[in-house]
Amino acid sequence: MGNSPCATEHRGAGSLHQFPMIMERGGSATIRSTKRAVHEGHGFSVGRVASVERRRNQWVLTARDSANEVVGVKASSRRWRATRKRSRVLLSVSLVVLAAVSAACGGGEVAEPTTTTENPYGEALALDPPAPDEVILTVTGPNGTQDYTLGQLVAAATTTVSVDEPFVKQRIEFTGVPLADLFTAAGITDQTNVDTVALNDYAYDAPASVFSDSDAVLAVRQGGGDIPIDQGGPIRIIFPDGTSGSSNLEAWNWSLRRIEAI
């Protein structure tokens, strides 16, 4: 990139959709990142963008305001961990920044924003649906390591629950295995800390009681069929309505691969 104030520099990251969503609202910027909207109302006038970069667990947008002063807005996500740095883009992605840059360079008015609605579960994993005899879950605890195939989990799935799914805002019926049953088989007690790890290495850890007290279910079926990969499949953790886990969105780990006692 050159030194032009209209140049947008992408440092240490991929395409623009990986950055926090930036929208113009009455001359102020709204930063959104990962699963929920955070860091709103920074009072930052969207002007000529100088750079967008990632600094450890933060995205930093640097731009020049109407007075040509360099300003910066940071957006961080507590879903980032020290050892597993990745986030899921779960909200709409706005291209207002590109429109603002174009207007700043051309001297015209900022065009109306063009908004694209993306999958609330993020970019789908490039995976084929698993075969019934394919191992899709590994549980490690005091009793050792147990591998489960999709067929085994479907056969053990005796719990059906209809929940208000918080990410797509729809009522969905899931069938699965109570996590408490898997914990018991692995020798995991309520006091044991467990790490739930997804296929893309997103991890959420908590005492096992956080899951068992909320009747958490390892869902293997959705609406009577397999859970599509692009909807959090093939297996995912869900919580019944009205439990403390139902509002703990960090714990709704989808595309699950491992459960480990730590």
WOFEN-V556792 format. One record per run of one state. SS is the DSSP state (A for helix, B for strand, O for the rest). FROM is the first residue (numbers start at 0). LEN is the number of residues. Records with the same first field share a line. If there is no record, write none. Layout:
# WOFEN-V556792
SS = FROM-LEN  FROM-LEN
This chain:
# WOFEN-V556792
O = 0-9  11-4  18-2  25-2  33-2  36-11  55-2  64-5  76-16  94-1  106-8  116-18  141-2  156-2  165-4  186-6  198-4  212-4  222-2  226-2  231-4  238-5  247-1  251-2  254-1  261-1
B = 9-2  20-5  27-6  35-1  47-8  57-7  69-7  92-2  114-2  134-7  143-6  158-7  169-9  192-6  202-5  216-6  224-2  235-3  253-1  255-6
A = 15-3  95-11  149-7  178-8  207-5  228-3  243-4  248-3
